[in-house]
Amino acid sequence: MKKLYGIIVLIFIVIACKTNHSKDNKLITEKIQYDVLINNTEPDMDWWIQNIEGPKRDKFINLIFEAIKDNKLNIYNLNGESTNLESVLSHLFAFDTIQLQKNGKKGQMIDTIFITNSFNQEKINQIRFREKWSFNENTLQIEKKVDAFCPVMQVENPEKDNKLTFPLFWIFSDSLQNSEDKDLITITHKIQYDVFIKSENDKNNWYSNNIVASDREYLLNKIIEVASKGKLKIYDYFDKSIDKESFKKILNRKDTVLVENPEDPGSFTPQISDISLDIKSISKIRFIEDWKIDPKSFRLFKTVKAISLLTENRENDGTIRGYTPVFYIYFDENIKNIIKN
């Protein structure tokens, strides 16, 4: 009887722990979609910034295409309809494709551009993700559930000084299959990239590089609230620890600004101004993550190791000049050493 009683107590403890954990978790967004560069050719950047090491990147891409060719992996077009590799490639790359044409006043074709490059999987340089995000309201640990991912080719536009983006096909994660950690393949143990959480493009789907305003503001306010209590270790851009007093200066600081003298146009007077952190200026989150994949179910797993909030820097005319990290939170302190090595 005592043994039975002990088992019952243990069950109640386990249930209570799970219940408390679920109470701490808060849904950020049911769906968010964004692209991540996995082949960054910028020579001045560390290899793990928007990049996966060449051999591991090739292994990852090869794994996908070999499974497709062996009929072990189902793929879907951009409308979510079942398709096959031959159909995808013939539609995009098998023939010279008219990418742009301009018509004269009488409708005659006066300018045509042809894409002549045939498909090469080595040119896949981005992955598009569709995910569900939640976070722990005490630790701020963000969890991402990858619902689907899409290989993307981005190539130079021969007509303009920009790039053309070719999403290939969607791979939907098979969440019904269990995946054991010992069976997972590491895609990369560190990758850093930025995600827009506020979109100013009304033409996109609401979940494209965007989180609904109320959910976004709740997340940002909670991060700032928890960080300001000093219960978590936070760092500046140079990995210097930020204490509670220093954090207060991040939230509210005094700065010297130059103000034009209305009586003497062209002359400026320095003035001390109070500057507060405006969460509406935070439009990106920077992530440092570990990626793994189950080679059987093709479920892709991300572990968020660190985050940083990025604020917009705008010119006087409102155009964005760049983005500045506010502070870093490391969920895994070891990632600092991993990054440096």
Residue pairs with C-beta under 8 A, 6 or more apart in sequence:
24 136
24 137
24 138
24 139
25 134
25 135
25 136
25 137
25 143
26 134
26 135
26 136
26 137
26 218
26 222
27 132
27 133
27 134
27 215
28 133
28 134
28 135
28 142
28 211
28 215
28 219
29 132
29 133
29 207
29 211
29 212
29 215
30 132
31 130
31 131
31 132
31 147
31 207
32 130
32 131
32 132
32 133
32 195
32 197
32 207
32 209
32 210
32 211
33 128
33 129
33 130
33 131
33 205
33 207
33 208
33 209
34 128
34 129
34 195
34 196
34 208
34 209
35 126
35 127
35 128
35 129
35 152
35 165
36 50
36 126
36 127
36 128
36 129
36 191
36 193
37 50
37 51
37 125
37 126
37 193
38 50
38 51
38 52
38 57
38 124
38 125
38 126
38 127
38 191
39 51
39 52
39 57
39 124
39 125
39 126
40 49
40 50
40 51
45 51
46 339
47 53
48 188
48 190
48 191
48 192
48 339
49 191
49 192
49 193
50 191
50 192
50 193
51 191
52 60
52 187
52 188
52 191
52 291
53 188
56 186
56 187
56 188
58 122
59 185
60 185
60 187
60 293
61 121
61 122
61 124
61 151
62 121
63 185
63 293
63 295
64 73
64 151
64 171
64 298
65 85
65 121
67 73
67 295
67 298
68 75
68 84
68 85
69 85
73 171
73 298
74 82
74 172
75 82
75 83
75 84
75 85
75 88
75 169
75 170
75 171
76 82
76 83
76 169
76 170
76 171
76 172
77 83
77 87
77 88
77 169
77 170
78 150
78 167
78 169
78 170
80 170
83 169
85 169
88 168
88 169
89 119
92 119
92 166
92 168
93 115
93 117
93 118
93 119
94 118
94 119
96 114
96 115
96 116
97 114
97 115
98 112
98 113
98 114
99 113
99 114
99 115
99 158
99 159
99 164
100 111
100 112
100 113
100 159
101 109
101 111
101 112
101 113
102 109
102 110
102 111
103 109
103 110
104 110
113 158
113 159
115 155
115 164
117 123
117 155
121 151
123 153
123 155
124 151
124 152
124 153
124 168
125 152
125 153
125 154
126 151
126 152
126 153
126 154
126 165
127 149
127 150
127 151
127 152
128 149
128 150
128 151
128 152
128 167
129 146
129 148
129 149
129 150
130 146
130 147
130 148
130 149
130 150
130 170
130 207
131 144
131 145
131 146
131 147
132 144
132 145
132 147
133 142
133 143
133 144
133 145
133 211
134 142
134 143
134 145
135 141
135 142
135 143
135 219
135 222
136 143
137 222
137 226
138 226
139 232
139 331
140 222
140 223
140 226
140 227
140 232
140 307
140 329
140 331
141 304
141 331
142 287
142 304
142 307
143 304
144 302
144 304
146 173
146 299
146 300
146 301
146 302
147 172
147 173
148 170
148 171
148 172
148 173
149 170
149 171
149 173
149 300
150 167
150 168
150 169
150 170
150 171
151 167
151 168
151 169
152 165
152 166
152 167
152 168
153 165
153 166
153 168
154 163
154 164
154 165
154 166
155 163
155 164
155 166
156 163
156 164
157 163
157 164
171 298
173 297
173 298
173 299
173 300
174 297
174 298
174 299
175 299
177 294
177 296
177 297
177 299
179 294
179 296
179 297
179 299
179 301
181 292
183 294
183 295
183 296
184 292
184 293
184 294
184 301
185 292
185 293
185 294
185 295
186 290
186 291
186 292
187 291
187 292
187 293
187 300
188 290
188 291
189 290
189 338
190 288
190 289
190 290
190 305
190 335
190 338
190 339
191 288
191 289
191 291
192 286
192 287
192 288
192 289
193 286
193 287
194 284
194 285
194 286
194 287
194 310
194 323
195 209
195 284
195 285
195 286
195 287
196 209
196 210
196 283
196 284
197 209
197 210
197 211
197 216
197 282
197 283
197 284
197 285
198 210
198 211
198 213
198 216
198 282
198 283
199 208
199 209
199 210
201 208
201 209
204 210
206 212
211 219
217 279
217 280
220 279
220 282
220 309
221 279
223 309
223 329
224 251
224 277
224 279
226 232
227 234
227 247
227 327
227 329
228 244
228 247
228 248
228 251
229 244
230 243
230 244
230 247
232 329
233 241
233 329
233 330
233 333
234 241
234 242
234 247
234 327
234 328
234 329
235 241
235 242
235 327
235 328
235 329
235 330
236 242
236 327
236 328
237 325
237 328
239 328
239 336
242 250
242 327
247 327
250 277
250 326
250 327
251 276
251 277
252 274
252 275
252 276
252 277
253 274
253 275
254 272
254 273
254 274
254 275
255 272
255 273
255 275
256 270
256 271
256 272
256 273
257 270
257 271
257 273
258 268
258 269
258 270
258 271
259 268
259 269
259 270
259 271
260 266
260 267
260 268
261 267
261 268
261 269
277 311
277 326
278 311
281 311
281 312
282 309
282 310
282 311
282 312
282 326
283 310
283 311
283 312
283 323
284 309
284 310
284 323
285 307
285 308
285 309
285 310
286 307
286 308
286 309
286 310
286 325
287 304
287 306
287 307
288 304
288 305
288 306
288 307
288 335
288 339
289 302
289 303
289 304
289 305
290 302
290 303
290 305
291 300
291 301
291 302
292 300
292 301
292 303
293 299
293 300
293 301
294 300
294 301
304 331
305 330
305 331
305 332
305 335
306 328
306 329
306 330
306 331
306 332
306 335
307 328
307 329
307 331
308 325
308 326
308 327
308 328
308 329
309 325
309 326
309 327
310 323
310 324
310 325
310 326
311 323
311 324
311 326
312 320
312 323
313 320
313 321
313 322
313 323
313 324
314 320
314 321
315 321
330 336
